[in-house]
Amino acid sequence: MTLGESIRRNSLWVLSGSMGGRVIDFVVGIILARLLLPEDFGLFVTVGILTGVLGFIAAGGMGEALVRAKEIDERDAQVVFTMQLLSCILIFLALQWIAPYFAIWFDDPLYETLLRVSAINFLLRPFVNIPSVLLRREMRFKALSLRALIVNVFGSLISILLALLGFGVWSLLLSGLAAVLLNIAVLIKLTGWRPRLALDWNRVKQFGGIGVRFTVNDLIVYLRTRTSMALLSYQLGPREVGLFNKADSLAEMPAQLLSGAAYQTLFRALSAEQDNLDRSAYLFLRTLTMVCLYALPIYIGLIWIADSFVVTLYGENWAAAALPLQILATAGFFRILANLSGAVAAAQNRLGAEIVIQFENWGLLLIGCLIGLQWGTLGVAIGILPSFWHIAWRMYRLAASALNIKPRDLGRALLPVIPGNSALLLTLILTHQILIGHGLEQDQGLYLLSMICCGGVVYGGWLLFLPHPSLKAEAARWRQFIPNLASARNRS
């Protein structure tokens, strides 16, 4: 199997697992949105901001260093596990001490108990991180995907059950802890790995040096993405956080689902091919084309159907999230470009330069948030848009310089998907006008269904029968897959 075929196959497994997980999250999110209030989600997200920051410190980036390393042995994994366990114990103790002050800061005593219980996750993290790293190194993405699906279903069922029993925000927190415990059991079964303590300062320095750069970079990215949530929580309260988080998570979903799945296999492949710049450039640009093929039409659709989508699926309590969702969906392509460019930076060890870019972007986002806060979630959504444009352009420039990619190469990578997305946009405009002309836009469910069906038929027809020459192989796979799927259903 060639490296390209390996990337495609593993990306499909990651995508399948990620898509299965996202579908479950999507359906469960709808159910929980009707069982819980935006305030419940806001409380959970606010606690998650702090624990998320500390999570990057706990990992120390050493797991990513293990993935990137050309060769490792069993003792390397033991040393990294030991260092992560020690740091997680310290963080757990620190959170127990911080909890009362955290509650005072947000003027809600419930935060103290939420943070104390949430801290238990840190004692469990090393038992998840190391076996996950070993599976990623071996590119066993099928096992990783199936494991994630099982754990996700289990956690989702627990959260729904607890919500039905009236546990409120605790249904989100306790179900997460239960899912982590199952995750550990499944990962240990898959890898055969057993936790053992070991210290070797030479190995700590070896992986820690690379790991620090991963940690700093990931931490800045996390803080950048959570700054808006923290400011909204402090200034406007948990309800606004819940609404904005719903809009942001929905806007992020296509990029996270598709480019996130591709990132894992692309990063591993680029690490293996880090000395072959021509091959690396081809893999990066081809991955960008394929991700845009499937993600861009989703973003175009979200811009048009956000209002009917949110109200129909989540209910009137969440209607205020629709307009921020529309605004954030316009940055979809920039999310994709920045994410995949990050895989190049990591594989080519350009994390120092990326850290500078992330700091710049964090400052830009902070300014946008502070300006937009006076108009609530809508103002914040508009205020942070320039930060998406900035991070995409700067990260792409970094990737292009690392791989000697010419400016015209980006246009060539995007050219194959322009005709189909243009046809989709035109179809949505015409369908929208027809529905308005017949007075049907008030029926949110009918409007949503009509827009999705018309857009899907046109875009799917273009891909199957009028694709760009570089996408003919992809179209052929779909033309073969659809009849096979129909035959399988008939046999069943």
Steps between C-alpha positions, in 0.01 A plus 500: 500500500638842402525783752223688320271196519591458867410864569171462321407174673598623846333835439182314406515303825563814702228677306257211546564491873492877527186523289332230704597686815382832358168353393453363851607832654267683265196285584582492871559875492149551365353276771699667779418846366133417552559347844744760633525878490766717335612588854589135570723487194647837595601374846659191349690698234630752755648225719639339186695814410721468807533121494573513127789741553648278770446195281761621254746561781431153640575330167818702457496440126706187558234279344527690172877472526461122523283501186751712308807298607638268234559219751396437861516208741288385794702698755434823311126450553554416869702817560243720328219333698685564828557868425138550396371323812712718729385820332135388509515428874637848563228656285229301680622634835527853364140491373372392842667810645389734220134389496362741766669801341374396157144502636551843658638642174188393305269574796338155500570245779410209271828550314699381803347151503501476121872578485590260781322210331628593155857484637469121532546483123866596544574188704370291208653688204842326485326161477324625184782700343774240474306210339338752262846621396617142439203430274560823306869418453406163356235674283233267643231755430235234449541389860507860621184584310303198622613567855391863480160397365438250783603748768294778343183290491549398862563855622208636299255249645616583853462875440146459364399275788635745758332793324167317504546442874544875550874519567538818292862601440617190691370281218774647279779470755430155646439338161844626392667333797319172430609514136865552598497189720364291214753661264789385720375141510455483122838660420690270732324203342587618147867575564595253769681792663538492876579812702844490660700771673843587363730801515779572255609863488668463162174382349305767685726764344473336156121494489448794730692737274272427205199461727535849647461653154192287432357597839560874462353496151194292594445706813501826307260351243268390779513833679440677172189293429368530858564869559159595366328246728685623808415866432136421429475294818650773716313791340164353395453174692460128420196538272692707245790257523265211427355676194835608360654158566217337304558733203878459512493121539260463207716731285810306596348157444561457123863611527559295812332196349672504161826691537540365854478144369743577219738682737586189701601286202652794312719591797624144537565469124675837480716403797605183316567701181642811669820493291313463169360850444344434159312198630394690813373794293292266284349325804412833663338658194313184401364466853387863488312433175322195638404663830361806320305272265291374790517782757437814293147403388405446865618851586318653204185322613536613862518864392158463337315269738640594842175645635271216391768247594539623859130559571381175341755277670577671830183696573411864560722519811802492267372734226747774603789272393394504133640837390842447668507159328445661159780747562746238626417266210645756257843420646473127420769491231743690721455246779586220256805673353643589841446149636670314216782754484555421868572137411782620273642727770499218754655243265767742379582611856393862437317524830712793616376709208144376554509609863576856389207486255267365768598782738429758229165340433409479867555874535287570192221277630511661844460847348208379287330343803537810715359721227214263421393427859275806517277336235494158670554173316436659161764768558755243616438283192563796271794622707695174477459451123826681413688257724392209277624681189830583668578151634418332168721731294794497742493123553475434127796729437696303760408167339576631152846622603576166669405297191603748228140534379439771241212753539319358197498151655227599746278609212564172321404308813169688531411517131343149484236585763399846377249390229301272731482751783404777258216283369395426858493868593292587194258215580450618858437857385239386248335258744484772763333740257248237388406417861457870580291549186258232618497623861656178630798650683299525824480122524847441644495124459386509137749776417786300654407177321455675163833678517691187604340279233541746211856587595595137558362383166684769304833460678482120497408501130796724420744275687367180346463611139686830439804496727829677439754262334699475823186376680400233250645222713301623800183518288562146375525373857163655580339360183624157603413540866135610453386193299690271737326663796160460333574133426602435859176654625293290261675183617434589860 
